[in-house]
Amino acid sequence: MATLLRKIANGITIAFIGIMLQFIGYKRPTIVGQIVEQSPSTIIGIKILFSIVPILFILLTIYFASKYSMTQERHQILISEIERLKTGGKNKRQKRKLKEYVKN
């Protein structure tokens, strides 16, 4: 499942970069190896796209990660629940602490 999600995320990222390159006026070479001169605004746009935009996404990730409090106890509860499910445990038999954690 993780591989599928990574492929989907990569596809979205590549599409986003392509759209943004079009938006900033990137001129694509018509022949392989051809050098195309880009306008100064396009060069600035490329610099922003590959520097400031990733920094914004990193800051956004840090923000959301800080909102998710993971303690040693919660980590242990999740690990034990994963092991229980791997060994054929049913969802109806969840421990009360796990249910409380999921609600929060």
N, C-alpha and C positions, 0 to 999 in steps of 0.2 A: 504493500500500500504506500509506503514512504517513497518508493521509487516512482510510482505513478504521480504522486503529488509533486515530487521534484521536477518531473518532466513537464507537468502542467505549469508549474511556477516558472520554469525556464522558458516555455513557450510564451507565456504572458509577458515575461521580461523582454524577450527578443522582440515581440510585437510592439511593446511600449517604446523600446529604443528606436525601432523603425519609424514609428509614428512621430516621435519627438524629433528625429533627424529630418523628417519631411517638414515638420512644423518650423524648424529653425532655418530651413532653406539649404540643406546639404545637397550639393550637386554630385550625383553619382557618375563615375566614369562609364563611358559607353563601350570602351574596349578594355579588356583586361590589361593591367599595367599602365594605363593612361593616367597621367597626373592632371587632376582638375583643380584649378585655383578656387579656393573658397573665399567668400567675403569675410571681412573682419567680424561682422555680427554672427556669422555662422561659426567661426572659430571660437568666439566667446560662448556661444550656445553649447558647443561641444564640450568646452571646459566646464561649464556649469552642469551639463548633463552627466558628466563622468566624475565630478568632484562634489558639488554641493548637494545634488539629488541623493547620492548614496549616503552622505552624512545625515540628511534629513530622515531617511529611512532607518538608519542606525539609531538616531535619537528617538524616533517613534517606537522602535523595538525596545529600547531601554525603558521608555516610559511604561509600555504595557507589561514588560517583565517585572518592573518594580511594583506594579499593582497586584501581581500574583505572588502571594507570600508562601514560600515553600520552607517548612521547618523540617527538622530531622524526623520528628514524629509523623508528620504528614507523608513524608517520603517513604518511611517504613510501611505505613498503611497502604500506600499505593503499590509498593513492591509486593507485599503479601497478597494483595488483591489480584495482581497480575498472575502471580504464581498459582493462586487458587483457581482462577479461570483457565489457566493453561492445563491444569490437571483435571479439568472437566467439571469444575464448580458451576453451579447455576446462579443466574443473576438474582433469583428470589432469596438467596441465602446470604445476602450482603450483610456485613457487620454494621452495627449501629454507628460506630465511629466513622465508617466510610460514608454512610448516608448523610451524616452531619457535615462532613467535609465537603461533599459534593454540593450540598445546599448553600454553603458559604462560598 
